Amino acid sequence: MADEAPKFEVPDIADLDRDALLEARVRARSEIDRLNALGAEASDEELDTLEAVLSHVDGIDARVSEIDEAATSRADRIAALQERAGSVADVDAAPAEEPAAVVEAEVEAEPEVVVASGTKRPVARAASRKAPEVIIKKDVEPKSPFSITASANVPGIDSGSAITSREQLAEAFLARVGSFNGSNPSDMKAGVYQMSPRAQKFGVATFKREARDYEVNKEMSLEQQMDIIYSAGKESNLGQSLIAAGGWCAPSEIDYTLSGYETAAGLIDVPEVTARRGGIQFTKGPDFMTIFADADAGFILTETQVEAGAVKPCYALECPPFQEVRLDAVGFCATAPLLTEAAYPELVSRVLSLLNLGHQRRKSASTITRILALITNSVNWVEIGTNNSPLADALAAAELQANRIRQALAMDPNATMEGLAPYWFRSVFRNDLSRRLGLTDPFNITDADIDNWFAIRGIRFQYVYDYQMLNSGATSTVGGTNNWTEYPAQAEFAMWPAGAFTRLSHDVVNLTAVYDHDLLTQNEYTAAFMEEGIAVANTRGFGVKVTVGLKYLGASGYPSIGAPAAA
């Protein structure tokens, strides 16, 4: 008769460190596999043992989570103290010298646009408003709003130490997965792999947003929350709203300079607030024009009417409805054979970079979709003439809708409107103007020229990916190019007052390595996992979506644009 397996002793885990806990879990997992394989042949005693070992594993997992949370908290504290200490050192060591000057484009008597060659050429002077001057800053690297620190118990890396490059991030990931048993199979097929309930996540790095002024939580009063949200969306926080490459000072969350062609360009840039408790409650309240237009919201009476005892109406304010916006989950989980290959750290680095870039694109695309869904006003612009000018129509349509929004909200007539357009929108105008007669240099229309024409009208567009992307369909369809032979026949853009939409997010994002013994029967399984929260709230104002027709004939003036034929 075969020797009986030695009885498994459930150890006391109270005093075990993390490594010892994981070793105990591996032994327990082996015992679970052995007992589970007995099936119906297991004795009552063996079933009792299986139940006890499963509870033992649950206890180990809970204890490991406690240790990880404590280590993460300690790492965050260390990082915060190091940042404070560094800022003190920076002030002490700062030399007493004049700050570096910001290079500004000169403003001549006639407005000018700086072109790529460094030369200047005049543009038409605005009749009623002058576009703001363009500020050019050189050799300034975008600062990430995240500080990245190593998680606790990553082999060979101090807990809380700073990670400053994707290469270091890849090394940390490989160090973490190197402690797992087994590896991903080399013949792993593409597809969806569902994690089992017992999959474990082990911290690799923590992405913590730098302290920001705009954070809300449930402990705040509604007034405090709304003050913070409104402050985040103030036009003044743009610095100069209408400048080349302007923004909300919230750059892409990681600098994704890759060895391939991919970049983080074309991502939407909106005011962002940290929602520490998973969401916000708010009310947009009554708007000015609704109250102003109500006959009972005020009165004008003659002396005769007053003496006759005419009734003075009193407007009754209704309690405005409240909305709650909760964070949704956005992230990734991906696996591949090379994710456990320490011999190829460059490939792991590239995969992690691509996953992160894809995460940012997905987050941007979701933000765009959410904003467009919240905009319920749509206009199909009526073009002037059979051979219309897409530039003239787009400028006219944008300015009319900007004035519509300003008027409806009783805004400053010069208030900035934010706008969203497909990344190829400026190319449409270049295409049209290149065919127009009478221009000094029709083949040298720059992005700055086009942005300036909208800036004169108080409008700042963002040109983004994942909004009416070009495709091979018919030109009458969204983004269609007729098998890549011509530009689309129409385009949509959206506009809203600055700060109307706010994105909510978490302040901490974790990159973890997943170890799943149960998923594959013969091979262990590891993956990279990241998750954070996302939501968009329309806390004030409203937006408009506008569709314009596009033709590329260089049409200009009489008789091409709508004028009657000469007698």
MIVOKOL-592290 format. One record per atom (N, C-alpha, C): y, x, z. Coordinates in steps of 0.1 Angstrom, whole numbers, plus 5000, padded with zeros to 4 digits. Atoms other than C-alpha are relative to their C-alpha. Layout:
// MIVOKOL-592290
YXZ...
END
This chain:
// MIVOKOL-592290
498850095000500050005000501250095000498849925001503450134991500850005013499349984988505550265019501249905000498950094998508050015033501350075000498749935000511750095027500550005014499549984986513450225058501049885002499150114997515349945076501550055000498649965001519049955068500849965013499250024988521349995098501449984996498650035003524749835096500950085009499249914991527150105109501349935005498750054994530250045130501150064991499149955009533150075106501450025006498650004994536050065131500750134999499449874999536550435133499850084987500249925012535650535097501350014992498949995009538250675073499749944987500250075013538650545038498850064992501149945007536250795022498749975006501350044994533550725047499749854998500250145003534050355042499449984986500550015013533550395005498550054999501449955000530350595011499149905006500850114994529150325034499849884991500150125009529850065008499050034989501049975010527750254982498649995005501350024994524850265006499649865001500250144998525249905014499749934986500250065013525449814977498650034995501449975003522149994971499049915007500950094992520549794999500149854994499950145006521949464984499249994987500750005013520549554950498549995003501450004997517149624965499549865006500450134994517049304986500149884990499850115010518449084958498950004990501149995011515749204934498749935005501350074995513049054957500049864997500050145003514148704949499349915010500850094991511748444962499050065008501049934992509448704975500650065013499449944988511948815002499649925012500350064987510948745038501349945006498950054992513148555062500850115006499349884994513948885079500950074989499349935010514949045046501249914995498950085003517148745038501150015010499049984990518848785071500750134999499449875002519349145064501050004988499150015012520849065029501349935004498850074996523248825045500950095009499249914992524349075071500650114993499449895008524849355046501149954991498950065007526949125024501249985008498850014990529149045054500550145003499549874997529249415061500950064989499249965011530549485026501349935000498750074999533149215030500950075011499249944990534249385062500650144995499549875006534449725044501249984991498950035010536549575016501349965007498850044993538949415041500650125007499549884993539249745061500650094990499449915010539849945029501449944995498750065004542649695019501050035011499049984989544249735053500550145000499749865000544150115050501050024988499249985011545650095015501449945002498750074998548349855025500950095010499249924990549350075055500550134993499649885007549350385032501149984990498950035009551450215006501349985007498750024992553950105032500550135005499549874995554150455046500550084988499549935011554550595011501449954996498750055003557350355004501150055010499049964990559050455037500450154997499749865003558650825028500950014988499149995012560150764993501449965003498750044997563050575007500850105008499449904992563750845033500450124991499749895009563451115006501249974991498950045009565850924984501350015008498849994991568350895013500450155002499849864997567951265022500550074987499549945013568451354985501449974997498650035003571651164982500950075009499149924991573051335013500150144995499949865005572151674998500850004988499250005012573651574965501550005003498650004997576951494981500550135006499649884994576951805002500150114990500049895009576152024973500949984988499250035012578451854948501250104999498849925002581052104934501349924999498750065001584652014937500650024986499549985014585351974900500349874994499650125007586751724876498849944994501150065006584251464865500050014985500149985014582951494830500749884993499250105007585151304806499149924991500750085009583851014787500750004986499449995013584351064750500349864994499750135005586150764736500550014985499550015014586750664700501549975000498550025000590450694692500349864994499550135006592250364686501350034993498849975009594650414657500849874999499250115003597350184645499249894993500950095007594750034622498650025007501349984994591349964638499150084991501049925008588650204627498649995006501449994996584950234629499450144998500649875001583150554636498649994993501250015007580350604611499150125003501049904996577250824613500550144996499649875004578851114594501150065008498949964992581651134619501349984994498850045006584251024595500449865004499550144996586450714600500549934988499450085011587350434577500549875005499450114995589550144582499249874998500550135003588349784586501249905001498950105000590349464583500549975014499450044987592749394612499849865003500250134996591949084631501349935001498750085000594648814628500349965014499650064987594348684664499450085011500649924989592248924684499550134996500449865003591549294685498750035007501349974994587949404690500250125010499949904991587549624721499650144994500349875005587449994716498550045003501449954998584050164712499950125008500149884992583050404739498750074996501149935004580650674728499650115011500449904990578650864755498950084993501049915006576651164744499150065010501049934992573451314757499849945013500350074987572951054784498649944999501350065000569350984791500049875008500150134992568550624802499350025013500549994986567850604839499049885002500950104997564750414848500349935013499750074987565250144875498850015009501149984991561850244889499950145005500549874994560750524912498549985000501550015001557050604907499550105010500649924990555050734936498549995000501550005000551350824940499549915011500650094990549250564959499350095010500749924990547350664990498650034995501449955002544050854988499650034986500349955014544350974952499650145002500449864997542251294953500950104994499249895005544351604950501449974999498650035001547651424951500549945013499550044987549751374982500549854999499550145000550351014991501549995001498650025000553850904983500850104992499349905008554551204961500549944987499350065012556851144931499250034987500649995013555351094896501149994990498850005009557951194870499650004985500450005014555951194837498749924998501250075003553251004819498850095001501149904998551151324820499550005015500450014986551251314858499349875004500650134997550450944858498550004995501449995005547351014836499150085009500849924990546251294860499649925012500350084988546551054889498949904997501050105003544550794871498650064999501349935001541751044862499550055013500449964987541751174897499449895008500550124993541250824910498649964995501350055006538450724886498950115001500949894999536851064890499149995013500850024988535750954925499049894999500950105001533850664912498650054995501449965005530050674905499949964986500350045014529050674868501350014992498950005010531350634838499849894990500150105011532050394810499150054989500949955010529450404783500750044987499349955012530350594751500049904989500150105011529250304729500649865004499450124996531350044747500749934988499550085012532249764722501349945004498850074998535649604718499749865003500250144996535949264734500649975013499550044987536849084766498950025010500949974989535249204798500649935012499550074988535548964827499650075012500349934987535749134861499249905009500850084991533249014886500749985013499350034987534248864920500150125009500049894991533349194937500650134994499349885005535349424915501150055010499049944991537549664935501150064992498849935006541049784927500450115010499649894992542050124939501450054994498649965004545750224938500150134993499749885007546950484914501450045002498549974998550750464915500749875003499150114996553450234928501350014992498750005007556450144906500949915008499050074991559250044929501450004994498650015005562549914916500950065010499049954992565450104929500849895007499350104992567449914955501149944991499050075009569549654936500849905009499150094992572349424948499549864999500350135003570649124934498549975003501350034995567649014955500149875007500050124993566848664968498749985007501250034993564348534993500249875007499950134995563548215011500849995013499250004988565348325043501449984997498650025004568648295024500349864999499650145003570547975023500149994985499950035014570847804989501350064995498749945004574547914988499950154998500249865001573548274994499250044987500849985012570848264967500849994987499350035012573148114941501250104998499049895001575948364949499550124994500749885005573548644942499749994985500450025014572248494909501349994992498850015008575848414897500650144999499449865001576948774906499250084990500849935009574048914886500449974985499650045014575248724855501450004997498650005003578948784858500350094988499749925012580448904825500650135004499449874996582349174845498950105002501149904998578949334852499550064987500349935013578649414815500850134999499149895002581349674820500949964989499350065012582749624785499049934992501050085006580949334770499850034986500149995014581649394734500250144995500049865004580849754728498750034993501349965008578249924705498950035010501249984991574849914722500349965014499650044986576349734752498849935006501150064993574049574778500349965014499850054986573549434812499750125010500349894991572949784826498649995006501450014995569249704830499150044989500749955012567549934805498549975001501550025000563849914796499550075012500449964986561949964828499350145001500649875000560250284818500450074987499749935012561250554793498750034992501349995007558450514767500250094987499949915012559050814744498650054998501449975002555650854729499850104988500349915011553951094705499849934987500150085012553550814680501449954996498750065005556250604663500649905010499650114991556450344691501150045009498949984990559550304712500249865007499750124993560850044736501349934995498850075006563649944712499649854997500250145004564149574704499549915011500450084989563449444739501349925005498950084995565649164753500550065013499349944988568149264780500849895006499350114993569148994805500250035014499849974985570448984841498649975007501350014994567449024864500350005015499950014985567048924901498650015006501349984994564249024924499849875009500450114992562548714938498950045010500949944991560848844969498949905005500950104995559148514978499449924988500850065010557748424944500849894991499350095008560548204930501349965007498750044995563848024936500149854998499650145001565147664941501550004997498650005004568547584925500449874994499450115007570747314911501150054992498849975008573147344882501249925003498950084996575247074897500749934989499250075011577746854878500850104992499249915008579547024849501449944999498650045000583347004845500349894991499650105010583546804813499449865003500550134997581246534826500949935010499150064990583546474856501349974993498650025006586746524836500049884990500050105010585646274809499749865007500350134993584746004835501349935004498750074998587445734837500349985015499850024985586945704875500350135007499849874993587446074882501450045002498549984998591246044883500849894994499250115005594045824875501550044998498549995002597645804862500649865000499450134999599645504872501550015000498550015000603245404866500449955013499450054987605545314894499849855001500250145000605244954884498649965004501450024997601544964886499750025015500349964986601545134920500649895009499450104992604044874934499249874999500850135002601844594920498650015007501249994993598944734940498850034991501149975009596844864911499050085008501149934993593444994923499950144994500249865004593145374923498550035001501549985000589545454913499650135007500549884993587445704933498750034994501249965007584745894916498950035010501149984991581345884933499150114995500949895004579446214931498649975004501450024998575746184927499450135005500749874996573446434945499250064988500749945012572346674918498650045002501449964998568646734912499850155002500449864998567047054924498850044991501249945008564747274902499450115008500749884994562147524914499450084988500649915010561247814892499150105007501049914994558148014902499650114991500449885008557048354890498649974994501349995007554148364865499550145000500549865001551848664862500050054986500049935013552248904834499450145002500549874997550249224831498950044990501049965009547249394815498850055008501249934995543649504822499350054988500749945012542049734797499150115004501049904998539049954795499650074987500549935012537650214771499250125005500849894996535150494772500850125005499349884997537850764773500849995014499250024988539450614805499350085012500649924990536950814825499750144996500249865006537051134804501150095005499049914995538851394824500250124990499849895010538351634794501149964990499050045010540851434774501249935007498850064993543951374797501149954990498950045010546251354766499749864995500350135005544351054753500249905010499850104990544350884786501549975002498550014998548150954789500549914989499550095011548650794754499649865002500550144998546450494762500949935011499250064989548350434795501549974995498750025006551650474776500149884991500150115009550650224749499849875008500250124992549449974775501349965007498750034993552750004794501049954990499150055010554749964762499749864995500550145004552649664752500449905011499650094988553349524787501549964999498650035001557049554782500449914988499850085012556949404747499549855003500550134996554849114761501049935009499050064991557349064789501349964993498950035008560249074765499849874991500450125009558548824741500049875008500150114991557848594770501449955004498750044996561448604781500749934989499450065012562648524746499549864998500650135002560248234743500549905011499550094989561348094777501449964999498650045002565048114769500149904989499950095011564547944736499549865004500550134995562547664753501049935009499050064991565347614778501349954992498850045008567947574749499649874992500450135006567747204738501049964989499050035010570847204715499750084987500349935013570047284678501049954989499050045011572447294648499450074987500349955014571547334611501350014993498749985005574647494597500149964985499850045014575947334565500850114992499449895007576647614540501149944991498950045009579847604519499750054986500249965014579147604482498550024997501349985005576047644461499650145002500249864998576248024462500850045013499249974988577248064498499850145004500049874994577948384517499350005013500750014987575448434545500950065011499149944989577948664564501149905004498950104997580848414561499449885008500650124993578548124572499650045014500449964986577048314601501150025009498849984992580448424614500649875004499350134998581848074610499149925010500950074991578747914626500050055014500049944987578748154655501349975008498750034993582448114662500249865004499850154996582347734661499149975012500950034989579347724685500650075013499449944988581047974708501249925005498950084995584147754709499549875006500650124994581947454715499650025014500549974986580347614746501250025009498849974991583747744759500749875003499350134997585347394755499249915009500850094992582447204770499950055015500049954986582447434801501350045005498649974996586247464803500250155003500049864998585847844800501350064994498949925006588548104791499750004985500250005015589048074753499550144995500549875004588248444751498750055007501349974992585048434773498950054990501149945008582148634760498849914999501350075003579148464744498950104997501249925003575748624745499349944988500750055012573648594714498650074998501349955003570048654703499749984985500350015014569048724667498850104997501149925004566048874649500550144997499649865002566149254646500550034986499649975014566549234608501349924996498850095004569649004609501150084994498949935006572149274602499750054986500449955013570149394572500349894990499650115009570749044556501450024995498649995003574549104557500250124991499949885008574149454543499549974985500650045013571949314515501049924992499150085007574549054506501350084996498749935003577649274508499850114990500249905010576049544487500249954986499950065013576349304458501449944998498750075001579949194465501050104993499049925007582649324441501350015009498749984994585949454454500050075013500149924988584649644484500150144997499849865003585650004486498650085000501349934999582150114496498949905005500950114996579649824496498750045005501349954995576650044503500150085013499849934988578050184535500549915011499750094990578149884558499150035012500749954988577150004593499749885010500350094989575649824623501349975008498850014993578949894640501049914994499150095007580949714613499649865003500550134999578749404616500349955015499850034985578849414655501549975002498550014998582649454653500549864995499550135005583049134632499749895010500450104990581148934658500850025013499349974987582949114687501549944999498750065002586349004672500049855004500250144997585048654678499549975014500450014987584048724713498549985002501550025000580248734706499350135000500949884999577648994715498649964997501350035003574348964698499050125004501149914998571049134708499149984988500950015011568749214679498650045004501249984993565249184691498749994992501450035005561549204682499549875006500850124995559148914686500949875000499250125003561748664673500149994985499950015015561248544637499650134993500549885006559248854628499749984985500350015015559048934591498550004998501450015004555848844574499949974985500150015014554448794539500049864995500050145004554848414538501149974991498950045009557148214516501350015007498749984994560848274521500549875007499650124993561247914532499549985014500650014986559147974563500750105009499349914990560248154594499650154998500349865003560448524586499350044987500849985013558848484552500750094990499449905009559448754526499449994986500750015013557348624496499350124996500849885003554848904498500850125000499249894998557449144509500950044988499149985012559649104478501449965002498650044997562748944493500249965014499750044986564448854526499849855001500250154998563948514542501249924995499050095005565948214530500849945011499350054988567048124565499750085012500249934987567448264600500649915011499450074988568048124634500550115010499549924989570148274662500349915011499750084988570848154697501250065007498849954993574048174718500149925013499850064987574948104754501150085007499049934992577648194779499450115008500549884992577248534796499549965013500550024987574948504826499349865002500650144999573548154818498550015003501449994998569948284819499750135009500449894991568448504847498550015000501449984999565048664847499750045015500549974987563148674880498950104999501049905000560848964889499650045014500449944987558949144917500850135001499349874998560449454932499050125000501049905000557149644933498949964990501150025010554549684905499050115003501049904997551249864911499150024988501049975010549050044886498750045008501249984993545450034898498850034990501249975007542050164887499049905005501050104996539349894887498650064999501449955000535749984897499149875002500950124999533149714890498650034998501449975001529549784898499249894994500850125004528349434891500149964986499850055013529749384857499050044990501049955010527449594836498750045008501349984993523749614846499650145001500449865000523249974837501150105002498949904999526650134837501149955008498950044992529550134860501249974990498950055009532850004846501450035007498649974995536450124851501049954990498950055009539749984838501350035007498649994994543450024842500649855001499550144997545149714857501450015005498650014995548849624862500449854999499650135000550349294871501449985007498850034993553849164880500449864997499650135002555748844881501249984990498950035010558148684855500349865000499550145001560248374853501450014994498650005005563448274836500649875005499350114995565948034851501449984993498750035005568947864834500849945011499450054987571047844865501449944997498750065003574347744847500250004985499750005014575747654814498949954991501050045010573847584782500150084988500149925012572847744750499949914987500250075013572747644713499250094990500749935011570347744685500549964987499350035013571847774650499150064989500749955012570047794617501050014988499149985011571947934587499150044988500649965013570947964550500450144996499849865004570648304535499950024985500149965014571448404499500650144999499649865001572048754486500650024986499449995013574448714457501450065000498749944998577548884471501149904997499050105003579448554468501350025008498749984993583148574476501149924993498850075005586048334472499849914988500050095011586948104444499550074987500550144998585047974425498650005006501450004996581748084440499849925013500350074987582247924475500749875000499650144998582747554472501249954993498850055006585947534453499749934987500250075013586247294424500350094988499849925012586047434389501449984995498750015006589347504372500149904989499850105011590747224350500150064987
END
